[in-house]
Amino acid sequence: MAVSLTNYLDAGAIVAGASGLTLWQNYLGLSEGDLGWLNAISANCLGAAIGAIIGGVLADKFGRKAIYTYNMLIYMFGVALIMCSINFPMLLTGFLVTGISVGVGVPASWTYISENSEVGNRGRNIGISQMAWGIGPLIILLLGTLLAPPTGAADSGVAYPLVAWVGSFFGVEGTALHVFSSRIVFFSLFVVAFIAWLLQRRLDESAEWKAAKAAEQQAPKAGSVFASFGKLFTNKTNILTMLFLAGMYLTWNLVCSVMGMFQPHIYETAGGLSNEYANMLSAGQWLVIILTTFFFSLIVDRVNQRWLYAVGVSFGVLAWVIVIFLGVNSMQGLIFFTLLWALQAGISVQSFYALWASELFPAKYRAAAQGVMFFVVRGLSAVWGMVFVHIYGEKGEGFTVAASIMLAFFVISLLIGTIWAPVTRGKSLEQITRERYGDDF
């Protein structure tokens, strides 16, 4: 549970930015291009990409516990910058620092959970950790709904008087007062990050990492972390594994990174909903995601993972087909899309990626391998986010074209994961490693 707070803060940072994106846009006079930059360097994309490749190497060299001892302090600093932002460069820097911290923590978290799980419950534990990735957005969006300022013809959230009271204390009004809703939401992440830091710094080191480190000391020339890291790009098994995992995760994440940052914004612009209703619909979606993820955690170690993967991604394919043909400005279409999108996110490609990426590599560079792939995936997602905002347009006039492209990405992810899914269920990490690498690990 302590490690799972990293997932809570990862998704929470993304959705906190998304829920208040239009408020920051109005407050600072940001263009769609500026919003694209916020997405590109955030926990959603490049910030996490940079952090992941750093965190993966550090977690393999100094241990998983080293990450948990210091990383949350960086996260708190980044969130504090966002909370206090009064201009675009300050907001951008806060998003970047927070994103780097998220990226540093992700490889260590998935690796630590897998290494401390029994053979028959690795998938379950990854699923439970993934539930925190759903609980974070749910709480953030509920806060966003309760604290939402009046936008358009819509009423404010029931707790907006608190925002008005806090804002009046600082002598602000108008759009500056409205954005205090988002500042309070980010403050909640600061508090959770502080609690996570207190819990995670007490964790014991991974026994499997300590065993791998002891083996390195017996053969230091062949077993150093950086020598092992180089094997990622020279060993055929590693290369094929990274191509498979990065391929299925990238095509899924290109879509989900956009939705993670822009979904409420899309609902408000192309869909014509108020900030309150956009957050409310998204919050309902995350409740379904949590329930579906819990169901996933119960069955993933007991069923054929290839077909479970196929069913999950198929929900996403169907969601895009429906919203393209019914239209994003149709309430019926938005409701069907939101429900199907929640089902695919509960039986998530990210859950399978976290599970398989922590199983398919040897312990001595397990976190580093994840860091490399996460860097590629989130980095390319940053590029796509910049392209997306230009296709989408200022008011969502290009939504249908963008949605068709994202449908194609999902179909590719469906094919890659279903065709090349590994058979690892019921096997220990050591057994999987020996089957794939022999004694050369």
C-alpha positions as CSV (number, residue, x, y, z in Angstrom):
1,M,0.0,0.0,0.0
2,A,2.9,2.3,0.7
3,V,4.4,1.7,-2.7
4,S,1.0,2.1,-4.3
5,L,0.8,5.7,-3.2
6,T,3.3,6.4,-6.0
7,N,0.5,5.4,-8.5
8,Y,-2.0,7.6,-6.6
9,L,0.3,10.6,-7.0
10,D,1.2,9.8,-10.6
11,A,-2.4,9.7,-11.8
12,G,-3.4,12.4,-9.3
13,A,-0.8,14.8,-10.7
14,I,-2.1,14.2,-14.3
15,V,-5.8,14.6,-13.4
16,A,-5.2,17.5,-11.1
17,G,-3.7,19.4,-14.0
18,A,-6.5,18.2,-16.3
19,S,-9.4,19.1,-14.0
20,G,-8.2,22.7,-13.7
21,L,-6.7,23.1,-17.2
22,T,-9.4,25.4,-18.5
23,L,-9.2,27.5,-15.2
24,W,-5.4,28.0,-15.6
25,Q,-6.0,28.7,-19.3
26,N,-8.4,31.5,-18.5
27,Y,-6.3,32.9,-15.6
28,L,-3.0,33.1,-17.5
29,G,-4.5,33.6,-21.0
30,L,-2.9,30.4,-22.3
31,S,-3.3,29.2,-25.9
32,E,-3.9,25.6,-26.9
33,G,-0.2,25.4,-27.8
34,D,0.6,26.4,-24.2
35,L,-1.7,23.6,-23.0
36,G,0.2,21.3,-25.2
37,W,3.5,22.3,-23.6
38,L,2.0,21.7,-20.1
39,N,1.0,18.2,-21.2
40,A,4.3,17.5,-22.9
41,I,6.5,18.2,-19.9
42,S,4.2,16.9,-17.2
43,A,3.9,13.6,-15.3
44,N,1.8,12.6,-18.4
45,C,4.7,12.7,-20.8
46,L,8.3,14.1,-21.0
47,G,8.8,14.9,-17.3
48,A,8.0,11.3,-16.4
49,A,10.1,10.0,-19.3
50,I,13.2,11.9,-18.0
51,G,12.6,10.7,-14.5
52,A,12.0,7.1,-15.5
53,I,15.3,6.6,-17.2
54,I,17.1,8.2,-14.2
55,G,15.1,6.4,-11.6
56,G,15.5,3.0,-13.3
57,V,19.3,3.1,-13.3
58,L,19.4,4.5,-9.7
59,A,17.0,1.8,-8.5
60,D,19.2,-0.9,-9.9
61,K,22.5,0.6,-8.7
62,F,21.5,1.9,-5.2
63,G,18.4,-0.2,-4.5
64,R,14.6,0.3,-4.5
65,K,14.7,1.8,-1.0
66,A,17.0,4.7,-2.1
67,I,14.2,5.9,-4.4
68,Y,11.6,5.8,-1.6
69,T,13.9,7.7,0.8
70,Y,14.2,10.9,-1.3
71,N,11.9,11.0,-4.3
72,M,8.7,12.3,-2.6
73,L,10.6,15.4,-1.5
74,I,11.1,16.3,-5.2
75,Y,7.4,15.7,-5.8
76,M,6.4,18.0,-3.0
77,F,8.6,20.7,-4.3
78,G,7.1,20.4,-7.8
79,V,3.5,20.5,-6.5
80,A,4.3,23.5,-4.3
81,L,5.6,25.4,-7.4
82,I,2.3,24.7,-9.1
83,M,0.3,25.8,-6.1
84,C,2.1,29.1,-6.0
85,S,2.3,29.8,-9.8
86,I,1.5,33.3,-10.9
87,N,2.8,33.0,-14.5
88,F,3.2,30.4,-17.2
89,P,7.0,29.7,-16.8
90,M,6.4,29.0,-13.1
91,L,3.5,26.7,-13.8
92,L,5.5,24.9,-16.5
93,T,8.4,24.4,-14.2
94,G,6.1,22.9,-11.5
95,F,4.6,20.5,-14.0
96,L,8.1,19.4,-15.1
97,V,9.5,18.8,-11.6
98,T,6.5,16.9,-10.6
99,G,6.6,14.8,-13.7
100,I,10.3,14.0,-13.2
101,S,9.5,12.8,-9.7
102,V,6.7,10.6,-10.9
103,G,9.0,9.1,-13.5
104,V,11.7,8.3,-11.0
105,G,9.3,6.4,-8.8
106,V,7.4,4.3,-11.4
107,P,10.1,1.7,-12.3
108,A,11.1,1.1,-8.7
109,S,7.4,0.8,-7.6
110,W,6.4,-1.9,-10.2
111,T,9.7,-3.7,-9.7
112,Y,9.4,-3.7,-5.9
113,I,5.8,-5.0,-5.9
114,S,6.7,-7.8,-8.3
115,E,9.8,-8.8,-6.4
116,N,8.0,-8.9,-3.0
117,S,5.0,-10.9,-4.4
118,E,4.4,-14.7,-4.2
119,V,4.2,-16.7,-7.5
120,G,0.4,-16.9,-7.4
121,N,-0.3,-13.2,-6.6
122,R,2.0,-11.0,-8.7
123,G,-0.9,-10.0,-11.0
124,R,-3.2,-9.4,-8.0
125,N,-0.7,-7.1,-6.3
126,I,0.0,-5.2,-9.5
127,G,-3.8,-4.9,-9.9
128,I,-4.3,-3.6,-6.3
129,S,-1.5,-1.1,-6.9
130,Q,-3.2,-0.1,-10.1
131,M,-6.4,0.6,-8.1
132,A,-4.5,3.5,-6.4
133,W,-4.0,4.8,-9.9
134,G,-7.8,5.0,-10.1
135,I,-8.5,6.2,-6.6
136,G,-6.2,9.2,-7.1
137,P,-8.1,10.6,-10.1
138,L,-11.5,9.8,-8.4
139,I,-10.6,11.8,-5.3
140,I,-9.1,14.6,-7.4
141,L,-12.1,14.9,-9.7
142,L,-14.5,14.8,-6.8
143,L,-12.6,17.7,-5.2
144,G,-12.6,19.5,-8.6
145,T,-16.3,19.0,-8.8
146,L,-17.0,20.2,-5.3
147,L,-14.7,23.2,-5.6
148,A,-15.6,24.1,-9.2
149,P,-16.2,27.8,-9.9
150,P,-19.2,29.0,-11.9
151,T,-18.4,28.6,-15.6
152,G,-20.8,29.6,-18.4
153,A,-24.4,29.2,-17.3
154,A,-23.5,26.5,-14.7
155,D,-23.6,26.9,-11.0
156,S,-20.5,26.5,-8.8
157,G,-19.6,23.4,-6.8
158,V,-21.1,23.1,-3.4
159,A,-17.7,23.8,-1.7
160,Y,-16.9,26.8,-3.9
161,P,-17.6,29.2,-1.0
162,L,-14.5,27.8,0.6
163,V,-12.5,28.8,-2.5
164,A,-14.1,32.3,-2.4
165,W,-13.2,32.6,1.3
166,V,-9.5,31.6,0.7
167,G,-9.3,33.8,-2.3
168,S,-10.7,36.8,-0.5
169,F,-8.0,36.3,2.2
170,F,-5.4,36.9,-0.6
171,G,-7.4,39.7,-2.1
172,V,-8.0,38.1,-5.5
173,E,-11.1,37.9,-7.7
174,G,-12.3,36.9,-11.2
175,T,-10.2,34.2,-13.0
176,A,-7.6,34.5,-10.3
177,L,-10.2,33.5,-7.7
178,H,-11.5,30.7,-9.9
179,V,-8.0,29.1,-10.2
180,F,-7.8,28.8,-6.4
181,S,-10.0,25.7,-6.9
182,S,-7.1,24.1,-8.7
183,R,-4.5,25.3,-6.1
184,I,-6.5,23.6,-3.3
185,V,-6.6,20.4,-5.4
186,F,-2.8,20.4,-5.8
187,F,-2.4,21.1,-2.1
188,S,-4.2,17.8,-1.4
189,L,-1.5,16.0,-3.5
190,F,1.2,17.8,-1.4
191,V,-0.4,16.3,1.8
192,V,-0.6,12.8,0.3
193,A,3.0,13.0,-0.9
194,F,4.2,13.9,2.6
195,I,2.4,10.9,4.0
196,A,3.8,8.7,1.3
197,W,7.3,9.9,2.1
198,L,6.9,9.1,5.8
199,L,5.7,5.5,4.9
200,Q,8.0,4.7,2.0
201,R,11.3,5.7,3.7
202,R,10.6,2.9,6.3
203,L,10.3,0.1,3.7
204,D,12.8,-2.7,3.7
205,E,15.1,-3.2,0.7
206,S,14.0,-5.8,-1.9
207,A,15.5,-9.2,-1.1
208,E,15.9,-10.1,-4.7
209,W,17.8,-6.9,-5.4
210,K,20.1,-7.6,-2.5
211,A,20.8,-11.1,-3.9
212,A,21.5,-9.7,-7.3
213,K,23.9,-7.2,-5.8
214,A,25.7,-9.9,-3.9
215,A,26.1,-11.9,-7.1
216,E,27.6,-8.8,-8.7
217,Q,30.2,-8.5,-6.0
218,Q,31.4,-12.0,-6.8
219,A,32.0,-11.1,-10.4
220,P,32.3,-7.3,-10.5
221,K,33.7,-6.9,-14.0
222,A,30.8,-8.9,-15.6
223,G,28.1,-7.8,-13.2
224,S,28.2,-4.0,-12.7
225,V,25.0,-2.2,-13.2
226,F,26.3,-0.2,-16.2
227,A,27.6,-3.3,-17.9
228,S,24.3,-5.0,-17.3
229,F,22.5,-1.9,-18.6
230,G,24.5,-2.2,-21.8
231,K,23.2,-5.8,-22.3
232,L,19.7,-4.3,-22.8
233,F,20.8,-3.2,-26.3
234,T,23.0,-6.2,-27.2
235,N,21.0,-9.2,-26.0
236,K,18.5,-10.4,-28.7
237,T,16.0,-11.5,-26.0
238,N,16.1,-8.1,-24.4
239,I,15.7,-6.2,-27.7
240,L,12.7,-8.3,-28.7
241,T,11.1,-8.0,-25.3
242,M,11.5,-4.2,-25.3
243,L,10.0,-3.9,-28.7
244,F,7.0,-6.0,-27.7
245,L,6.4,-4.2,-24.4
246,A,7.1,-0.7,-25.7
247,G,5.0,-1.3,-28.8
248,M,1.9,-2.4,-26.9
249,Y,2.3,0.2,-24.2
250,L,3.2,3.1,-26.5
251,T,0.2,2.8,-28.8
252,W,-2.1,2.6,-25.8
253,N,-0.4,5.4,-23.9
254,L,-0.4,7.8,-26.9
255,V,-4.2,7.8,-26.5
256,C,-4.4,7.6,-22.7
257,S,-1.9,10.4,-22.2
258,V,-4.1,12.7,-24.2
259,M,-7.2,11.6,-22.3
260,G,-5.5,11.8,-19.0
261,M,-4.7,15.5,-19.5
262,F,-7.4,16.7,-21.9
263,Q,-10.5,14.6,-21.2
264,P,-12.3,17.2,-19.0
265,H,-11.1,19.9,-21.4
266,I,-12.5,18.0,-24.4
267,Y,-15.8,17.5,-22.6
268,E,-16.0,21.3,-22.0
269,T,-14.9,22.5,-25.4
270,A,-16.0,19.9,-28.0
271,G,-18.7,18.4,-25.7
272,G,-20.1,21.7,-24.4
273,L,-20.2,20.7,-20.8
274,S,-19.5,23.0,-17.8
275,N,-16.3,22.5,-15.7
276,E,-18.5,21.0,-12.9
277,Y,-20.2,18.5,-15.2
278,A,-17.0,17.6,-17.0
279,N,-15.3,16.7,-13.7
280,M,-18.5,14.9,-12.5
281,L,-18.6,12.6,-15.6
282,S,-14.9,11.9,-15.3
283,A,-15.2,11.2,-11.6
284,G,-18.0,8.6,-12.4
285,Q,-15.7,7.1,-14.9
286,W,-12.9,6.6,-12.3
287,L,-15.3,4.9,-9.9
288,V,-16.0,2.3,-12.6
289,I,-12.3,2.0,-13.3
290,I,-11.6,1.2,-9.6
291,L,-14.3,-1.4,-9.5
292,T,-13.1,-3.0,-12.8
293,T,-9.5,-2.9,-11.6
294,F,-10.5,-4.8,-8.4
295,F,-12.2,-7.4,-10.6
296,F,-9.0,-7.6,-12.7
297,S,-6.9,-8.2,-9.6
298,L,-9.1,-11.1,-8.6
299,I,-8.9,-13.0,-11.9
300,V,-5.6,-12.0,-13.6
301,D,-3.6,-14.8,-11.9
302,R,-6.3,-17.4,-12.7
303,V,-7.3,-16.9,-16.3
304,N,-5.6,-16.8,-19.7
305,Q,-3.9,-13.4,-19.7
306,R,-3.7,-13.2,-23.5
307,W,-7.5,-13.2,-23.8
308,L,-8.1,-11.0,-20.8
309,Y,-5.8,-8.4,-22.4
310,A,-7.7,-8.7,-25.7
311,V,-11.1,-8.2,-23.9
312,G,-9.8,-5.1,-22.1
313,V,-8.4,-3.3,-25.1
314,S,-11.5,-4.2,-27.2
315,F,-13.6,-2.1,-24.8
316,G,-11.3,0.9,-25.7
317,V,-11.7,0.2,-29.5
318,L,-15.5,0.1,-29.1
319,A,-15.4,3.3,-27.1
320,W,-13.8,5.3,-29.9
321,V,-16.0,3.8,-32.6
322,I,-19.1,4.9,-30.6
323,V,-17.9,8.4,-29.9
324,I,-16.9,8.9,-33.5
325,F,-20.2,7.9,-34.9
326,L,-22.5,9.3,-32.2
327,G,-20.5,12.5,-31.8
328,V,-18.7,14.0,-28.9
329,N,-21.4,16.7,-28.4
330,S,-24.1,14.0,-27.8
331,M,-24.7,13.3,-24.2
332,Q,-25.7,9.7,-25.0
333,G,-22.4,9.3,-26.9
334,L,-20.4,10.8,-24.0
335,I,-22.0,8.5,-21.5
336,F,-21.4,5.4,-23.6
337,F,-17.8,6.5,-24.3
338,T,-17.1,7.2,-20.6
339,L,-18.4,3.8,-19.5
340,L,-16.5,1.8,-22.1
341,W,-13.4,3.9,-21.6
342,A,-13.6,3.1,-17.9
343,L,-13.9,-0.7,-18.5
344,Q,-10.8,-0.7,-20.7
345,A,-8.9,1.4,-18.2
346,G,-9.8,-1.1,-15.4
347,I,-8.5,-4.1,-17.5
348,S,-5.6,-1.9,-18.4
349,V,-2.7,-2.2,-20.8
350,Q,-0.7,-0.4,-18.1
351,S,-1.5,-3.2,-15.6
352,F,-0.3,-5.8,-18.1
353,Y,2.8,-3.7,-19.0
354,A,3.6,-3.3,-15.2
355,L,3.2,-7.1,-14.7
356,W,5.1,-8.3,-17.8
357,A,7.9,-5.7,-17.7
358,S,8.7,-6.7,-14.1
359,E,8.7,-10.4,-15.0
360,L,10.6,-10.6,-18.3
361,F,13.9,-9.1,-17.3
362,P,16.6,-10.2,-14.8
363,A,16.7,-8.5,-11.4
364,K,20.0,-6.8,-12.0
365,Y,18.6,-4.5,-14.7
366,R,14.9,-5.0,-14.2
367,A,14.2,-1.4,-13.2
368,A,16.6,0.1,-15.7
369,A,14.8,-1.8,-18.5
370,Q,11.5,-0.4,-17.4
371,G,13.0,3.1,-17.2
372,V,14.3,2.9,-20.8
373,M,10.9,1.8,-22.1
374,F,9.0,4.3,-20.0
375,F,11.3,7.0,-21.3
376,V,10.5,6.1,-24.9
377,V,6.8,5.8,-24.3
378,R,6.3,9.0,-22.3
379,G,8.7,10.9,-24.5
380,L,6.9,10.0,-27.7
381,S,3.6,10.7,-25.9
382,A,4.8,14.3,-25.3
383,V,5.4,14.7,-29.0
384,W,1.9,13.3,-29.8
385,G,0.3,15.6,-27.3
386,M,1.8,18.6,-29.1
387,V,0.5,17.3,-32.4
388,F,-2.9,16.5,-30.9
389,V,-3.7,20.0,-29.7
390,H,-3.1,21.3,-33.3
391,I,-5.3,18.6,-34.8
392,Y,-8.0,19.1,-32.2
393,G,-8.2,22.9,-32.6
394,E,-9.1,25.7,-30.2
395,K,-12.7,24.6,-29.8
396,G,-12.5,20.9,-30.7
397,E,-13.3,21.4,-34.4
398,G,-10.8,18.7,-35.3
399,F,-12.0,16.1,-32.7
400,T,-13.3,13.6,-35.2
401,V,-9.9,13.4,-37.1
402,A,-8.0,13.1,-33.8
403,A,-10.4,10.5,-32.5
404,S,-9.9,8.4,-35.7
405,I,-6.2,8.5,-35.2
406,M,-6.5,7.4,-31.6
407,L,-8.8,4.5,-32.6
408,A,-6.0,3.3,-35.0
409,F,-3.5,3.4,-32.1
410,F,-5.8,1.3,-30.0
411,V,-6.2,-1.3,-32.7
412,I,-2.4,-1.6,-33.0
413,S,-2.1,-2.1,-29.3
414,L,-4.8,-4.7,-29.3
415,L,-2.9,-6.7,-32.0
416,I,0.6,-6.5,-30.5
417,G,-0.5,-7.5,-27.0
418,T,-2.8,-10.3,-28.1
419,I,-0.4,-11.9,-30.6
420,W,2.8,-11.8,-28.5
421,A,1.5,-12.0,-24.9
422,P,4.0,-14.0,-22.8
423,V,3.1,-17.1,-20.8
424,T,4.4,-16.4,-17.3
425,R,1.4,-17.1,-15.1
426,G,2.2,-19.4,-12.2
427,K,6.0,-19.1,-12.6
428,S,8.5,-17.6,-10.2
429,L,10.7,-14.7,-11.4
430,E,13.8,-16.8,-11.2
431,Q,12.1,-19.6,-13.3
432,I,11.0,-17.0,-15.9
433,T,14.5,-15.6,-16.1
434,R,16.2,-19.0,-16.5
435,E,13.7,-20.0,-19.2
436,R,14.4,-16.8,-21.2
437,Y,18.1,-16.3,-20.5
438,G,19.5,-19.7,-19.4
439,D,22.4,-19.2,-17.0
440,D,23.5,-16.0,-18.8
441,F,21.9,-13.5,-16.5
